[in-house]
Amino acid sequence: MRVLVIGSGGREHALCRSLSLDPQVSDLHCAPGNAGIGQVATIHPVAATDPAAVTALAVRLGADLVVIGPEAPLVAGVGDAVRAAGIPVFGPSGEAAMIEGSKAFAKEIMAAAGVPTARSRACSTPGEAAAALAEFGAPYVVKDDGLAAGKGVVVTGSLEAALEHAASCERVVIEEFLDGPEVSLFALCDGRDAVALRPAQDFKRAYDGDEGPNTGGMGAYTPLPWAPDDLTEQVMREVVHPTIAELGRRGLPYIGVLYVGLALTAKGPKVIEFNARFGDPETQVILDRLATPLGGLLLSCATGGLGAAGELAWREGAAVTVVVAAENYPADPVKGDVITGLEPTADAYVIHAGTELVDGHVVSAGGRVLSVVGTGPDQASARAHAYDLVARVNLRGSHYRTDIAR
């Protein structure tokens, strides 16, 4: 099987790493890729959000499967263009991807499907925003209605900050705060059937103790020993299956991964958000523990054959990932610094996110630069192995959280 992965971040490196380990995958390509992806796949300088260019590349390569990693190409209709050329795609159509592209559309789908979620209001004017904030009270939750790379949400006790964020967006969704630990659950879908991956937890705030601004995610771990035993079954029953059924009723068969962001409230799991792609950095730890070969699994989703794929197999033990971020991330990250100390250890390895190769040197090229993945028989050992390797990485001005999976 010849596979083309679209994207350039840590999620895409994790996907490429797992695909490279699948005996069914004979030829692996990625566009545009990064310095780490280039070690396991042939990379191509093609813009991920250009439907015509991606399609032309897929046709030229004779790809048997195209896997679209980030949300922006999905919403831009890259998957639609590649499918129109007769090539199977793992990733929803541009219309179906609006469950991430518009928070208001996602809330509409949830309401129609009876999915448990927070009460909310879509607001387009300062007056509407002020009224919604007064209705729900603090802590205030304000979400940019459009794509924001995981950083469009403000949760604050300050009414001034909430109003300021609302004013900076064309349209926002304001909702009641959901209290409880957060969990990410990914479901692979083929338009009709769905299968759950293991739940994970990520850490969105920039600094220790969940302080500082929201980020795309500073670390993650799986499994979750504290989560209810029936959590996955409940979420599939109450959230995933009703959602893909509602999309199907609207003529939008959902093919790809449905990312369900949850709060485990006192009244049960409630949906915080949907995303139309794998979460980053949760993907790094989930795929590390997945023993079922990834290529065949994603192809079965793209071709409507998930029902015959069988039960997923998982490796024993735990995985923890710690994100190493550039100086000044998330505000204005510094780029272009040389990175060393990337060699794996017996129980940990580095996933590249914002990196590129310049004159033979790996240099920083983004805000979240690396995800260091540690594994072990339990969470404590996996965490220790991750931080042992983090300590070896040398990137001037970088920072990371020291409390991931503690």
C-alpha positions in Angstrom: 0.0 0.0 0.0 1.3 3.5 -1.0 0.2 6.1 1.6 0.4 9.9 1.4 0.0 11.8 4.7 -0.9 15.5 4.6 0.5 17.9 7.3 3.7 18.9 9.0 3.2 18.6 12.8 3.7 16.2 15.6 0.4 14.5 14.9 1.6 13.8 11.3 5.0 12.5 12.5 3.2 10.2 14.9 0.9 9.0 12.1 3.9 8.5 9.8 5.9 6.6 12.4 3.0 4.2 13.0 2.4 3.8 9.3 6.1 3.1 8.7 5.8 0.1 11.1 2.8 -1.4 9.3 4.0 -4.2 7.0 1.2 -3.4 4.6 2.6 0.0 3.9 5.3 -0.4 1.3 5.8 3.3 0.3 5.2 6.3 2.6 5.1 9.9 1.6 4.2 13.2 3.4 3.5 16.8 2.3 4.9 19.1 3.4 6.4 17.1 6.4 9.1 18.2 8.8 12.7 17.1 9.8 11.5 14.1 11.7 9.0 12.9 9.2 11.7 13.0 6.6 13.5 10.2 8.4 10.5 7.7 7.9 8.8 9.1 4.7 9.6 10.9 1.4 8.6 14.5 1.9 7.2 16.8 -0.8 7.1 20.7 -0.7 3.3 20.9 -1.4 1.0 23.2 0.5 -1.3 21.1 2.7 -4.3 23.4 2.0 -4.1 23.5 -1.8 -6.7 20.9 -3.1 -5.4 20.9 -6.6 -1.7 20.5 -5.6 -2.4 17.8 -3.1 -4.6 15.9 -5.6 -2.0 16.2 -8.3 0.7 14.8 -6.0 -1.6 11.9 -4.9 -2.3 11.0 -8.6 1.4 11.3 -9.5 2.5 9.0 -6.7 -0.3 6.5 -7.4 -1.4 6.7 -3.8 -3.7 4.0 -2.5 -4.7 6.1 0.5 -4.4 9.8 1.5 -4.5 10.6 5.2 -5.2 14.2 6.0 -3.8 15.3 9.4 -4.7 18.9 10.2 -8.1 20.6 10.2 -7.4 23.4 7.8 -6.9 21.2 4.7 -10.1 19.3 5.6 -12.2 22.5 5.9 -10.6 23.7 2.6 -11.9 20.7 0.8 -8.7 18.8 0.1 -10.4 15.5 0.9 -13.2 16.2 -1.5 -10.7 17.0 -4.3 -8.7 13.8 -3.8 -11.8 11.7 -3.5 -13.1 13.2 -6.8 -9.9 11.8 -8.4 -10.9 8.3 -7.2 -8.4 8.0 -4.4 -9.5 6.8 -0.9 -9.2 9.5 1.8 -9.1 9.2 5.5 -10.7 12.5 6.6 -14.2 14.0 6.3 -15.5 16.1 3.5 -15.3 19.9 3.8 -18.9 20.1 4.8 -18.7 17.3 7.4 -15.4 18.9 8.8 -17.5 22.0 9.8 -18.1 20.2 13.1 -14.7 21.6 13.9 -14.8 24.5 11.4 -17.8 26.1 13.1 -18.5 25.7 16.8 -22.1 26.9 16.1 -22.6 24.1 13.6 -21.2 21.6 16.0 -23.7 22.7 18.7 -26.5 22.4 16.1 -25.5 18.8 15.4 -25.3 18.0 19.1 -28.7 19.4 19.7 -30.3 17.5 16.9 -28.6 14.3 17.9 -29.4 14.7 21.6 -25.7 14.8 22.6 -25.1 15.9 26.2 -23.2 19.2 26.1 -23.1 22.7 27.7 -25.8 25.2 27.2 -24.6 27.8 24.7 -25.4 30.9 22.7 -23.9 31.9 19.3 -23.1 35.6 19.3 -22.2 38.1 16.5 -22.4 41.4 18.3 -21.0 42.9 21.6 -24.6 43.1 23.0 -25.3 39.5 22.3 -22.0 38.5 23.9 -22.6 40.6 27.0 -26.1 39.1 27.4 -24.8 35.5 27.1 -22.0 36.1 29.5 -24.4 37.5 32.0 -26.7 34.5 31.5 -24.1 31.8 32.1 -21.9 33.7 34.6 -18.3 32.9 35.6 -16.1 31.1 34.8 -16.7 32.5 31.4 -16.2 30.3 28.3 -15.8 32.1 25.0 -15.0 30.2 21.8 -14.0 31.6 18.4 -16.6 30.1 16.0 -14.0 29.4 13.4 -10.7 27.4 13.2 -8.1 28.7 15.7 -5.5 25.9 15.8 -6.7 24.8 19.3 -6.1 28.3 20.7 -9.5 30.0 20.1 -11.0 29.3 23.5 -10.8 31.6 26.5 -11.8 30.3 29.9 -11.6 33.1 32.5 -13.0 34.6 35.6 -12.6 38.1 34.2 -15.7 39.5 32.4 -13.4 42.1 30.8 -11.1 39.4 29.3 -14.2 37.5 28.1 -15.7 40.5 26.4 -12.3 41.4 24.9 -11.9 37.9 23.3 -15.5 38.0 22.0 -14.8 41.4 20.4 -11.7 40.1 18.7 -13.6 37.4 16.9 -16.1 37.7 14.1 -18.5 35.3 15.8 -18.3 33.4 19.0 -20.0 30.7 20.9 -20.4 31.5 24.6 -21.4 28.6 26.9 -21.7 27.5 30.5 -18.6 26.2 32.1 -18.4 22.4 32.5 -16.7 21.4 35.7 -14.8 18.1 35.9 -11.7 16.3 34.5 -11.3 16.5 30.8 -10.8 13.5 28.5 -10.1 13.1 24.8 -11.8 10.2 23.0 -11.1 9.5 19.3 -13.5 7.4 17.2 -12.5 6.1 13.8 -15.5 6.3 11.4 -16.3 4.9 7.9 -19.5 6.8 7.3 -21.6 4.2 9.0 -19.6 2.3 11.6 -17.3 3.6 14.3 -14.7 2.1 16.6 -13.1 3.9 19.6 -9.5 4.3 20.4 -8.3 4.5 24.0 -9.1 7.7 25.9 -6.3 10.1 26.8 -5.9 13.2 28.7 -4.0 16.3 27.5 -2.8 19.5 29.3 -3.8 22.6 27.5 -2.4 25.4 29.6 1.1 26.6 28.9 2.6 26.4 32.4 2.7 24.1 35.5 -0.4 23.9 37.6 -2.6 24.6 34.6 -1.5 28.2 34.7 -1.0 30.6 31.7 -2.8 30.8 28.3 -4.3 28.0 26.4 -2.1 26.2 23.9 -2.5 23.5 21.3 -1.5 21.1 24.1 1.6 20.7 26.3 1.5 16.9 27.0 -0.7 13.9 27.3 -0.9 10.4 28.6 -2.8 7.1 28.2 -4.4 4.9 29.6 -6.4 6.7 32.2 -6.6 4.5 35.3 -9.0 6.8 37.1 -11.6 7.0 34.3 -14.9 5.0 34.7 -14.7 1.5 33.2 -17.7 2.1 31.0 -16.6 5.5 29.8 -15.8 4.5 26.2 -19.0 2.5 25.8 -21.1 5.3 27.2 -19.5 8.0 24.9 -19.9 5.8 21.8 -23.6 5.2 22.7 -24.5 8.7 23.7 -22.2 10.8 21.6 -20.4 9.2 18.6 -23.1 7.0 17.1 -25.9 9.7 17.4 -23.5 12.3 15.9 -22.5 10.3 12.8 -26.1 9.2 12.3 -27.3 12.9 12.4 -24.5 13.8 9.9 -25.6 10.9 7.7 -29.2 12.1 7.8 -28.0 15.4 6.4 -26.1 13.7 3.6 -22.8 14.2 5.2 -21.4 10.7 5.8 -18.5 11.1 8.3 -15.3 9.4 7.3 -12.2 9.9 9.4 -11.6 10.4 13.1 -14.2 12.1 15.3 -12.4 13.8 18.2 -14.7 14.1 21.2 -13.4 16.5 23.9 -15.3 15.6 27.1 -15.8 16.9 30.6 -16.6 14.2 33.2 -19.2 16.2 35.1 -21.2 15.2 38.2 -24.1 14.6 35.8 -22.0 12.4 33.5 -19.8 13.0 30.4 -20.6 16.1 28.4 -19.1 17.2 25.2 -16.8 20.3 25.3 -16.0 20.2 21.6 -15.8 18.1 18.4 -12.7 18.1 16.2 -12.5 16.6 12.7 -9.0 15.2 13.1 -6.6 13.5 15.5 -5.7 15.6 18.6 -2.1 16.7 19.1 -0.4 15.6 21.4 -2.9 12.8 22.4 -2.2 11.0 19.1 1.4 10.5 20.0 0.5 8.4 23.1 -2.5 6.7 21.7 -0.8 5.4 18.5 2.2 4.3 20.6 -0.1 1.9 22.5 -2.1 0.8 19.4 -0.9 -2.7 18.3 -3.3 -3.0 15.4 -1.5 -2.0 12.1 -2.6 1.5 11.3 -2.5 1.5 7.5 -5.1 -1.2 7.0 -7.3 0.4 9.8 -7.3 3.8 8.1 -7.9 2.3 4.7 -10.9 0.3 6.0 -12.4 3.7 7.2 -11.8 5.3 3.9 -13.4 2.5 1.9 -16.4 1.7 4.2 -15.0 -1.5 5.5 -14.6 -0.8 9.2 -17.3 -3.2 10.2 -15.0 -6.1 9.1 -11.9 -4.8 10.7 -12.3 -6.7 14.0 -11.5 -5.7 17.5 -8.5 -3.4 18.1 -5.4 -4.7 19.8 -3.4 -2.7 22.4 0.0 -2.9 23.9 0.3 -3.3 27.7 1.6 -0.4 29.7 1.5 3.3 29.5 2.7 6.2 27.3 3.4 9.8 28.3 4.4 12.7 26.0 5.9 16.0 27.0 5.9 18.9 24.6 9.0 21.0 24.3 8.0 24.5 23.2 10.0 27.4 21.7 10.9 30.5 23.5 7.9 32.9 23.8 5.4 30.2 22.9 2.4 30.6 22.7 2.6 34.4 22.1 5.3 34.9 19.5 7.6 31.8 19.3 11.2 32.2 18.4 12.3 30.1 15.4 15.5 29.1 13.7 17.4 27.7 16.7 19.5 24.5 16.3 18.2 21.5 18.3 20.4 18.7 19.6 20.0 15.7 21.9 17.3 14.1 19.8 18.6 10.5 19.9 16.1 8.0 21.4 16.7 6.0 24.6 15.6 2.5 25.3 12.2 3.7 26.5 11.7 7.1 24.9 11.8 8.8 21.5 11.2 12.2 19.9 8.3 13.1 17.7 9.0 16.3 15.6 6.4 19.0 15.4 7.8 22.5 14.5 11.1 21.5 13.0 12.9 21.8 9.7 16.3 20.7 8.3 18.6 23.6 7.4 22.2 22.9 6.2 22.1 19.4 7.8 20.9 20.8 11.2 17.5 20.3 12.8 16.2 23.8 13.7 13.0 25.0 15.4 10.3 26.2 13.0 7.2 26.5 15.1 5.8 27.0 18.6 5.4 23.4 19.8 8.7 22.1 18.5 8.9 18.5 19.8 6.9 15.8 21.6 9.0 13.5 23.7 7.2 10.1 24.2 8.1 7.9 27.1 6.8 4.4 27.6 6.8 1.9 30.5 4.8 -0.7 32.3 2.9 2.0 34.2 2.3 5.7 34.1 5.0 6.6 36.6 7.7 4.8 34.7 6.5 6.1 31.3 6.6 9.6 32.8 10.1 9.2 34.2 11.4 7.9 30.8 9.8 10.8 29.0 11.4 13.4 31.3 14.8 11.7 31.2 14.9 12.3 27.4 13.4 15.8 27.7 16.4 16.7 29.9 18.8 15.6 27.1 17.2 17.9 24.5 19.0 21.2 23.9 17.0 24.0 22.4 17.9 27.6 23.5 15.1 29.3 25.3 12.7 26.3 25.2 10.3 25.5 28.0 8.0 22.6 29.0 5.7 21.6 31.8 7.1 19.5 34.6 3.8 18.2 35.8 2.5 16.2 32.9 0.8 12.9 34.0 1.7 13.6 37.6 
